[in-house]
C-alpha cells in the first residue's frame, strides 16, 4: 500500500534542466534563507540557555513545578533544533555538531549505556568532560534519558551525581548552540555570495524530508523492510516523537519556504511554492493534532491509521519538492537515503 511507485527520486534529478540554475543566480533567495536560519539558530540558542537555567533551578529546588518546567524547557529546545535541522551545511558540519545535539539513530543504546556509566561514577562530570566525551552523552537524547528513562527510578534526578550530570550536559548544549549561531553569522558573506549554496539549501530540505519519511517514520513503523519497532523512533523514552516531527515541518514552513518562494518567483513559478506551502501546512497541522508519541501508535489500530496518513503526506511533500528541484535544475548524483 505504501510502496512508492514511479516517484522521481533524488537520483533522477539530472543535468537535463541544469542550465536554468547555471545561468541564473538568485542571491535574494539566499539572503532570505540566511536571515531565517539566523533567526532559527537564535531561537535554538535562547531555548538552550533557558534549559540550562531550568536545570540549575531544579537542582537547587527539586520540586514538582521545577521538574515540569525543566521537562517543558527540554522539549522547547529540542523542537527548536528540529526546526533548523534541515540545514546540514556550513558551521553545523564542523566538529560533529549535529551529532552533539542529537545522537540518533541509536540502535545499540549507546545513550543509555553512557548515561548509566556516568550515573555510577562517584562525582558528576564537568561540562569540559562532557565536551570531551562521546556525542552520545552531549545532546537532547542524553537529557531525555535523565528526565524520562525507566532506569532513573533507581537514580533520583535530584541526587548530586544525576543533577550534576544534567547540568553539565545542559551547559554544553547552551555553549554549543551559542557558538553555532555566532559561526553562522560569520558565515553570512560566504553563503550569500556563493551560488552553490542555493543547491545546498534545497538539498538540505530534500534530505530532511527523506529522513523524515524513511528513517523517522518508515523504520519504526515497519514500512522499510524491517519489523515495526518503537525503539527505532526518536524520543521514544519521552513519547514525543511526533512533536519532534511537527517541529521539523514547522521549520520547513517558517525557515525554508520563504526563500524557496523567492527563488521560484524569480523563475515565474511562484505557484509551485504555493502548492508546496498548502501541502506542508496540512501535514504540519495533521502532526499537531496527533498524539505526541509514535511507539504507542504501533499497537493501536486507529492511531496507526493516523500515523500512516502522516507517512503518506510526508511522501507527497518529498515528491513535490523533488519535482520543484527538477524544475530548478537541481543536480543530484545519488540518493542520500541510500547510505547511513
C-alpha positions as CSV (number, residue, x, y, z in Angstrom):
1,X,0.0,0.0,0.0
2,X,2.8,2.4,0.9
3,X,5.3,1.4,-1.8
4,X,6.3,4.4,-3.8
5,X,5.8,3.6,-7.5
6,X,7.2,5.8,-10.2
7,X,8.4,8.6,-7.9
8,X,11.0,10.9,-9.4
9,X,13.6,10.2,-6.7
10,X,16.5,12.4,-5.9
11,X,18.8,10.3,-8.1
12,X,16.6,11.2,-11.1
13,X,17.3,15.0,-10.8
14,X,19.8,15.2,-13.6
15,X,21.6,17.7,-15.7
16,X,18.7,17.8,-18.1
17,X,17.4,21.1,-16.7
18,X,20.7,22.3,-15.1
19,X,21.2,25.4,-17.4
20,X,18.3,27.1,-15.7
21,X,20.2,27.1,-12.4
22,X,23.6,27.7,-14.0
23,X,22.5,30.8,-16.0
24,X,20.5,32.5,-13.3
25,X,21.7,33.3,-9.8
26,X,19.2,34.4,-7.2
27,X,21.1,35.9,-4.2
28,X,17.8,37.3,-2.9
29,X,16.7,33.7,-2.0
30,X,20.0,33.1,-0.2
31,X,19.6,36.4,1.7
32,X,16.1,35.4,2.9
33,X,17.4,31.9,3.8
34,X,20.3,33.3,5.7
35,X,18.2,35.7,7.7
36,X,15.6,33.0,8.5
37,X,18.2,30.4,9.5
38,X,20.0,33.0,11.7
39,X,16.7,33.7,13.5
40,X,16.2,30.0,14.0
41,X,19.7,29.5,15.4
42,X,18.9,32.4,17.7
43,X,15.7,30.6,18.9
44,X,17.7,27.4,19.5
45,X,20.4,29.2,21.4
46,X,17.9,31.1,23.6
47,X,16.0,27.9,24.3
48,X,19.1,26.1,25.2
49,X,20.1,28.8,27.7
50,X,16.6,28.6,29.3
51,X,17.1,24.8,29.5
52,X,20.4,25.3,31.3
53,X,18.9,27.8,33.7
54,X,16.0,25.4,34.3
55,X,18.3,22.5,35.1
56,X,20.2,24.7,37.7
57,X,16.9,25.8,39.3
58,X,15.7,22.3,39.6
59,X,18.9,21.1,41.2
60,X,18.6,24.0,43.7
61,X,14.9,23.2,44.4
62,X,13.9,19.8,43.1
63,X,10.1,20.0,43.4
64,X,7.3,19.1,41.0
65,X,6.8,22.6,39.5
66,X,10.5,22.9,38.7
67,X,10.5,19.4,37.3
68,X,7.6,20.2,34.9
69,X,9.3,23.4,33.8
70,X,12.5,21.5,33.2
71,X,10.8,18.9,31.0
72,X,9.0,21.6,29.1
73,X,12.2,23.6,28.5
74,X,13.9,20.5,27.3
75,X,11.0,19.9,24.8
76,X,11.1,23.5,23.6
77,X,14.8,23.5,23.0
78,X,14.6,20.1,21.3
79,X,11.9,21.3,18.9
80,X,13.9,24.4,18.2
81,X,16.7,22.2,17.0
82,X,14.2,20.2,14.8
83,X,13.1,23.5,13.1
84,X,16.6,24.2,11.8
85,X,17.8,20.6,11.4
86,X,17.4,20.7,7.7
87,X,20.5,22.9,7.5
88,X,23.2,20.3,7.1
89,X,25.9,22.5,5.6
90,X,28.1,25.3,6.9
91,X,29.1,25.6,10.5
92,X,26.8,22.7,11.6
93,X,29.2,20.4,9.7
94,X,32.1,21.2,12.0
95,X,33.1,19.1,15.0
96,X,30.1,16.7,14.5
97,X,27.8,19.5,15.8
98,X,24.6,17.8,14.6
99,X,25.5,14.6,16.4
100,X,26.4,16.6,19.5
101,X,22.9,18.0,19.5
102,X,21.1,14.7,18.7
103,X,22.8,11.3,18.7
104,X,20.3,9.3,16.6
105,X,19.7,6.7,15.4
106,X,20.9,4.8,18.4
107,X,20.4,1.1,17.6
108,X,22.9,0.0,20.2
109,X,21.5,2.1,23.0
110,X,24.8,4.0,23.4
111,X,23.0,6.9,25.1
112,X,21.6,4.6,27.8
113,X,24.9,2.8,28.4
114,X,26.8,6.1,28.6
115,X,24.3,7.6,31.0
116,X,24.4,4.6,33.2
117,X,28.2,4.7,33.3
118,X,28.2,8.4,34.4
119,X,25.5,7.8,37.0
120,X,27.6,5.1,38.5
121,X,30.6,7.5,39.0
122,X,31.5,8.9,42.4
123,X,31.4,12.5,41.1
124,X,29.4,14.2,38.3
125,X,31.3,15.3,35.2
126,X,32.2,18.8,34.4
127,X,31.0,20.5,31.2
128,X,34.6,20.1,29.9
129,X,34.5,16.4,30.5
130,X,31.1,16.1,28.7
131,X,32.6,18.1,25.8
132,X,35.4,15.6,25.5
133,X,33.2,12.5,25.8
134,X,31.2,10.7,23.2
135,X,28.5,12.6,21.3
136,X,26.1,10.1,22.9
137,X,26.5,12.0,26.1
138,X,26.2,15.5,24.8
139,X,22.7,16.3,23.5
140,X,19.0,16.2,23.8
141,X,18.7,12.4,23.9
142,X,21.1,12.2,26.8
143,X,19.0,14.7,28.8
144,X,15.9,12.7,27.7
145,X,17.4,9.6,29.4
146,X,17.8,11.5,32.7
147,X,14.3,13.0,32.5
148,X,12.3,10.0,31.3
149,X,14.1,6.7,31.2
150,X,12.6,4.0,33.5
151,X,16.0,3.2,34.9
152,X,16.1,6.6,36.5
153,X,13.7,5.2,39.1
154,X,16.9,3.9,40.9
155,X,18.7,7.2,40.3
156,X,16.7,10.1,41.6
157,X,17.3,13.1,39.3
158,X,17.8,15.3,42.4
159,X,20.8,13.3,43.6
160,X,24.1,15.1,43.3
161,X,25.6,12.9,40.5
162,X,22.5,12.9,38.4
163,X,21.9,16.6,38.8
164,X,25.5,17.4,38.1
165,X,25.5,15.3,35.0
166,X,22.3,17.0,33.8
167,X,23.7,20.5,34.4
168,X,27.0,19.6,32.6
169,X,25.1,18.4,29.5
170,X,22.8,21.4,29.5
171,X,25.8,23.7,29.8
172,X,27.5,22.0,26.9
173,X,24.3,22.4,24.8
174,X,23.9,26.1,25.7
175,X,27.6,26.8,24.8
176,X,27.4,24.8,21.6
177,X,24.3,26.4,20.3
178,X,25.5,29.9,21.1
179,X,28.8,29.2,19.2
180,X,26.8,27.7,16.3
181,X,24.8,30.9,15.9
182,X,27.9,33.1,16.0
183,X,29.6,30.9,13.4
184,X,26.5,31.1,11.2
185,X,26.6,34.9,11.3
186,X,30.3,34.9,10.4
187,X,29.4,32.5,7.5
188,X,26.9,35.1,6.1
189,X,29.0,36.7,3.3
190,X,30.3,33.4,2.0
191,X,26.8,31.9,2.0
192,X,25.2,34.9,0.3
193,X,27.8,35.2,-2.4
194,X,28.2,31.5,-3.3
195,X,25.8,30.2,-5.9
196,X,26.2,26.6,-4.9
197,X,24.6,27.3,-1.5
198,X,21.2,27.6,-3.4
199,X,21.6,24.0,-4.3
200,X,22.9,23.1,-0.9
201,X,19.8,24.6,0.8
202,X,17.4,22.8,-1.5
203,X,19.3,19.6,-0.9
204,X,19.1,20.1,2.8
205,X,15.4,20.4,2.7
206,X,15.1,17.3,0.5
207,X,17.3,15.3,2.8
208,X,15.2,16.4,5.8
209,X,12.1,15.0,4.1
210,X,13.9,11.8,3.0
211,X,15.0,11.2,6.6
212,X,11.5,12.0,7.9
213,X,9.8,9.6,5.6
214,X,12.3,6.7,5.5
215,X,14.0,6.8,8.9
216,X,11.9,8.8,11.4
217,X,8.6,7.3,10.3
218,X,9.2,4.3,7.9
219,X,11.7,2.4,10.0
220,X,9.9,2.4,13.3
221,X,6.6,1.8,11.6
222,X,8.0,-1.3,9.8
223,X,7.4,0.2,6.3
224,X,11.0,0.0,5.0
225,X,11.6,-3.8,5.1
226,X,12.0,-4.5,8.8
227,X,9.5,-5.2,11.6
228,X,7.8,-2.4,13.4
229,X,9.9,-1.3,16.3
230,X,9.0,1.7,18.5
231,X,12.6,1.8,19.9
232,X,13.8,3.0,16.5
233,X,11.7,6.2,16.9
234,X,13.2,9.4,18.1
235,X,12.3,10.5,21.6
236,X,10.7,7.1,22.4
237,X,11.6,7.4,26.1
238,X,9.6,10.6,26.5
239,X,6.9,9.7,24.0
240,X,7.5,12.9,22.0
241,X,8.4,11.6,18.5
242,X,5.5,13.3,16.7
243,X,6.2,16.6,18.4
244,X,9.7,16.5,17.0
245,X,8.3,15.8,13.5
246,X,5.9,18.7,14.0
247,X,9.0,20.8,14.8
248,X,10.7,19.8,11.6
249,X,7.6,20.6,9.5
250,X,7.3,24.0,11.2
251,X,10.9,24.8,10.5
252,X,10.5,23.9,6.8
253,X,7.4,26.1,6.6
254,X,8.8,29.0,8.6
255,X,12.5,29.0,7.6
256,X,12.9,27.2,4.2
257,X,9.7,28.1,2.4
258,X,10.1,31.9,2.2
259,X,13.4,31.6,0.4
260,X,12.0,28.9,-1.9
261,X,9.1,31.1,-2.8
262,X,11.6,33.9,-3.7
263,X,13.6,31.6,-5.8
264,X,10.6,30.2,-7.7
265,X,9.0,33.6,-8.2
266,X,12.2,34.8,-9.9
267,X,11.7,31.9,-12.4
268,X,8.0,32.7,-12.9
269,X,7.0,29.6,-10.9
270,X,5.6,31.1,-7.7
271,X,2.5,28.8,-7.9
272,X,4.8,25.8,-7.2
273,X,5.7,27.4,-3.9
274,X,2.1,28.0,-3.1
275,X,1.2,24.4,-3.8
276,X,4.1,23.2,-1.6
277,X,3.1,25.6,1.2
278,X,-0.5,24.3,1.2
279,X,0.5,20.6,1.5
280,X,3.2,21.5,4.1
281,X,0.7,23.4,6.2
282,X,-1.8,20.5,6.0
283,X,0.9,18.0,7.0
284,X,2.1,20.1,9.9
285,X,-1.5,20.5,11.2
286,X,-2.1,16.8,11.0
287,X,1.0,16.1,13.1
288,X,0.0,18.8,15.6
289,X,-3.4,17.1,16.1
290,X,-1.9,13.7,16.7
291,X,-0.9,12.1,20.0
292,X,2.8,13.0,20.8
293,X,4.3,9.5,20.8
294,X,5.0,7.2,17.8
295,X,5.7,4.0,19.6
296,X,2.2,3.7,21.4
297,X,0.5,4.1,18.0
298,X,2.1,0.9,16.7
299,X,-0.3,-1.2,18.9
300,X,-3.4,1.0,18.4
301,X,-5.2,0.5,15.0
302,X,-6.8,3.9,15.0
303,X,-3.6,5.7,16.0
304,X,-1.6,3.7,13.5
305,X,-4.0,4.7,10.7
306,X,-3.3,8.3,11.6
307,X,0.4,7.6,11.5
308,X,0.0,6.0,8.1
309,X,-1.8,9.1,6.9
310,X,1.1,11.3,8.1
311,X,3.6,9.0,6.4
312,X,1.7,9.3,3.1
313,X,1.6,13.1,3.3
314,X,5.3,13.3,4.1
315,X,5.9,11.2,1.0
316,X,3.8,13.5,-1.1
317,X,5.8,16.5,0.3
318,X,9.0,14.8,-0.6
319,X,7.9,14.1,-4.2
320,X,6.6,17.6,-4.6
321,X,9.9,19.1,-3.6
322,X,11.8,16.7,-5.8
323,X,9.7,17.9,-8.7
324,X,10.4,21.5,-7.8
325,X,14.1,20.7,-7.6
326,X,13.9,19.2,-11.1
327,X,12.2,22.4,-12.4
328,X,15.0,24.4,-10.9
329,X,17.7,22.2,-12.4
330,X,18.8,20.7,-9.2
331,X,21.6,18.2,-9.9
332,X,21.8,15.1,-7.7
333,X,24.1,12.2,-8.4
334,X,22.8,10.0,-5.6
335,X,20.0,9.4,-3.2
336,X,21.2,10.4,0.3
337,X,18.9,7.8,1.8
338,X,20.8,5.0,0.2
339,X,23.5,5.2,2.8
340,X,23.5,5.8,6.5
